[in-house]
Amino acid sequence: MAAPDGAPFLPRQVAIDGYGDTFFHFASMSHAGSILALPSGIRGWAPMRMAEIDAASLAPVVADAGAVELLLIGTGKDPAHLKEPLKQVLREAGIRFELMPTPSAAATYNVLLAEGRRVGAALIAV
């Protein structure tokens, strides 16, 4: 599945129905690769490893800053850290964030979304 010019695959926020070997399922769709699940919609996300996350890849998150209370960052299979300059980008936008392995981040995202929380997720495919 591809969306033109970084446009959302789905212009609304929905739960993550499942994930597997480098793919995610949501709203009867699937996407091979990492995803951003934000209030503005679900879209593909370029980073496939934590080291590939940069300010440009976080730009859609920052653009949704007013609608995102908490960003869950799925780090892949293993715990990882976010570079300090990127933490600062999120802090300056007023976005709280938590890092955890992608399976935990996807599950937590679904729970918080079901509770009506203003949550977003940046999920690296596992």
C-alpha positions in Angstrom: 0.0 0.0 0.0 1.3 3.4 -0.8 0.1 6.9 -0.1 1.3 9.8 -2.3 3.7 12.4 -0.8 3.5 11.1 2.7 -0.3 11.5 2.8 -2.1 9.3 5.4 -3.3 5.9 4.3 -6.3 6.6 6.5 -7.1 10.2 7.4 -8.3 9.2 10.9 -6.9 7.5 13.9 -7.7 3.8 14.5 -6.4 1.0 16.5 -3.5 -1.2 15.4 -5.2 -4.6 14.7 -2.0 -6.6 14.4 1.7 -6.6 13.4 4.2 -9.2 12.2 7.4 -9.6 10.3 7.8 -6.0 9.1 4.1 -5.2 8.7 1.1 -3.6 10.5 -2.6 -4.2 10.1 -5.2 -1.5 10.8 -8.7 -0.8 9.5 -8.7 -3.8 7.2 -5.5 -2.6 5.6 -1.9 -3.6 5.9 1.4 -1.8 5.4 4.9 -3.3 5.1 7.3 -1.1 7.1 7.1 1.3 10.0 4.1 3.5 10.6 3.0 6.7 12.3 -0.4 6.6 14.0 -1.4 10.1 14.7 -4.7 12.1 15.1 -4.3 13.3 11.5 -4.1 9.7 10.3 -2.0 6.6 9.8 0.8 6.8 7.3 4.0 5.0 6.4 7.1 6.0 8.2 10.6 5.7 6.7 12.8 4.7 9.8 13.4 1.0 10.1 15.9 1.4 12.9 16.1 3.9 15.8 19.3 5.3 14.3 17.3 6.4 11.3 14.9 8.7 13.2 15.7 12.3 12.6 14.0 15.7 12.9 12.5 15.3 9.4 10.9 11.9 10.2 9.4 13.5 13.4 8.0 16.5 11.4 4.5 14.9 11.1 4.4 14.3 14.8 5.4 17.9 15.5 2.7 19.1 13.1 0.1 17.2 15.2 1.6 18.5 18.5 -1.6 20.2 19.6 -3.5 16.9 19.2 -0.9 14.6 20.7 -0.6 14.5 24.5 1.7 11.4 24.5 3.8 9.9 21.7 4.6 6.2 22.1 7.8 5.3 20.2 8.1 1.7 19.3 11.8 0.9 19.1 11.6 -2.4 17.2 12.3 -5.7 19.0 14.5 -4.3 21.7 14.5 -1.3 24.0 16.5 1.7 22.7 17.2 5.4 23.3 16.3 8.5 21.3 19.1 10.9 20.6 19.0 14.0 22.9 18.5 16.5 20.1 15.4 14.6 19.0 14.1 14.5 22.6 14.5 18.3 22.6 12.5 18.6 19.3 9.6 16.7 20.9 9.9 18.6 24.2 9.9 22.0 22.5 6.7 20.9 20.7 5.1 20.1 24.0 4.9 16.4 23.3 5.6 13.9 26.1 7.0 10.6 24.9 7.7 7.1 26.0 10.0 4.6 24.3 9.4 0.8 24.5 9.7 -2.2 22.2 7.1 -2.0 19.3 4.9 -4.8 20.6 4.4 -3.0 23.9 4.0 0.4 22.2 1.3 -0.9 19.8 -0.6 -2.5 22.7 -0.3 0.6 24.9 -1.4 2.8 22.0 -4.5 0.7 21.5 -5.5 0.9 25.2 -4.9 4.7 25.4 -6.8 5.3 22.2 -9.7 3.2 23.4 -9.7 5.4 26.6 -10.1 8.5 24.4 -6.6 9.8 25.2 -4.7 12.1 22.9 -2.1 9.6 21.9 0.1 9.0 18.9 2.5 6.2 18.0 5.7 6.1 16.0 6.2 2.4 15.4 9.3 0.8 13.9 8.4 -2.4 12.2 9.7 -5.6 13.9 
